[in-house]
Amino acid sequence: MSDVHDTGAWFADQAFWRDFYPHLFSAERAAQAARIVERSPLFRFPAGARVLDLCCGPGLFTVPLARAGHAVTGVDLSAPLLERARRGSREAGVGVRLVEADMLAFAEPEAFDAVVNMFTSFGYLDRHEDNVQVLRNAHTSLVPGGTLLVDVVGKEVLARRDERVSLSELEGKVLVQRDTVFDDWSRLRSDWYSIEGTRAATASMTIHLYSAAELRDMLCGAGFTEVRFHGDYEGGPYDHRAERLIAVATKGGDVRGR
Ligand SMILES: C[S@@+](CC[C@H](N)C(=O)[O-])C[C@H]1O[C@@H](n2cnc3c(N)ncnc32)[C@H](O)[C@@H]1O
């Protein structure tokens, strides 16, 4: 039995993740995730660290993290995506712990050295306080001195892009994505249309958009004492060239055994 409730929200609709799977979790994406885990200075966790991959999906980061020797727990709302992660870990010959749970509820006090939340898996919950609660849960789950990594599309990064409609084709599927900013730049709606032969699917996802300053306020409100930002996975600055908004937040307090 899982503690997942049916919220009726777009992210709880399994048809969305199934219909848009090839675009969201392409082989290219999987290779990028593996490269990030292998080379990114942001992923240099202590050997054998206990890492929580929050909103792990099909395990694009979970499996490489386990391959790197970490003790990984992947948490996700979607049973079919967790099944893919399970299959991926089996094929890679690594053990991972997978938990079907809602990020709004999941917290295991001081059970992890690091928490990662990758490829825009934050800001999904409708109420602002609920997204802060997700950060509070991550804070609870970390040991003192532990770090949380949140990787999203920053408001500043999006504002620089002039392209609002994109077209791509993958594995015979054509995808059109149209992005609309609304609520005075506080939210982004992405409308997706996928066409494969005579079959068409459509879906919309709505997420909160954050600037670095807004995300810093939320992280500090959730208890984090030290927050820094990067604009790419190489650890570059969050400036006018940034491609992503990546927050690295540290839980303060007594650091034991380090
Ligand atoms: C954009 S995908 C990213 C997945 C993964 N982090 C990656 O990098 O490939 C977002 C993931 O968040 C999960 N998700 C959405 N809402 C959630 C919630 N409330 N609690 C837990 N997982 C959630 C989805 O099922 C999906 O797997």
The ligand as a Tripos MOL2 file, in Angstrom:
@<TRIPOS>MOLECULE
LIG
   27    29     1     0     0
SMALL
NO_CHARGES

@<TRIPOS>ATOM
      1 C1         10.3660   15.7910  -15.0500 C.3       1 LIG1
      2 S1         10.2980   14.2310  -14.2410 S.3       1 LIG1
      3 C2         11.9680   14.0940  -13.7180 C.3       1 LIG1
      4 C3         12.3380   12.7370  -13.2190 C.3       1 LIG1
      5 C4         13.7920   12.5770  -12.7660 C.3       1 LIG1
      6 N1         14.1240   13.5000  -11.6870 N.3       1 LIG1
      7 C5         14.7760   12.7470  -13.9000 C.2       1 LIG1
      8 O1         15.6770   13.5750  -13.7640 O.co2     1 LIG1
      9 O2         14.6560   12.0470  -14.9000 O.co2     1 LIG1
     10 C6          9.3950   14.5890  -12.7530 C.3       1 LIG1
     11 C7          9.0980   13.3880  -11.8750 C.3       1 LIG1
     12 O3          8.4360   13.8440  -10.7020 O.3       1 LIG1
     13 C8          7.4870   12.8710  -10.3120 C.3       1 LIG1
     14 N2          6.4900   13.5270   -9.4370 N.ar      1 LIG1
     15 C9          5.5820   14.4540   -9.8050 C.ar      1 LIG1
     16 N3          4.8960   14.8730   -8.7510 N.ar      1 LIG1
     17 C10         5.3590   14.1730   -7.6790 C.ar      1 LIG1
     18 C11         5.0310   14.1640   -6.2970 C.ar      1 LIG1
     19 N4          4.0680   14.9440   -5.8000 N.pl3     1 LIG1
     20 N5          5.7360   13.3460   -5.4770 N.ar      1 LIG1
     21 C12         6.7090   12.5230   -5.9720 C.ar      1 LIG1
     22 N6          7.0390   12.5030   -7.2770 N.ar      1 LIG1
     23 C13         6.3900   13.3190   -8.1250 C.ar      1 LIG1
     24 C14         6.9210   12.3630  -11.6170 C.3       1 LIG1
     25 O4          6.2670   11.1280  -11.4620 O.3       1 LIG1
     26 C15         8.1940   12.3110  -12.4720 C.3       1 LIG1
     27 O5          8.8120   11.0790  -12.3490 O.3       1 LIG1
@<TRIPOS>BOND
     1     1     2 1
     2     2     3 1
     3     2    10 1
     4     3     4 1
     5     4     5 1
     6     5     6 1
     7     5     7 1
     8     7     8 2
     9     7     9 1
    10    10    11 1
    11    11    12 1
    12    11    26 1
    13    12    13 1
    14    13    14 1
    15    13    24 1
    16    14    15 ar
    17    14    23 ar
    18    15    16 ar
    19    16    17 ar
    20    17    18 ar
    21    17    23 ar
    22    18    19 1
    23    18    20 ar
    24    20    21 ar
    25    21    22 ar
    26    22    23 ar
    27    24    25 1
    28    24    26 1
    29    26    27 1
@<TRIPOS>SUBSTRUCTURE
     1 LIG1         1 GROUP 0 **** ****
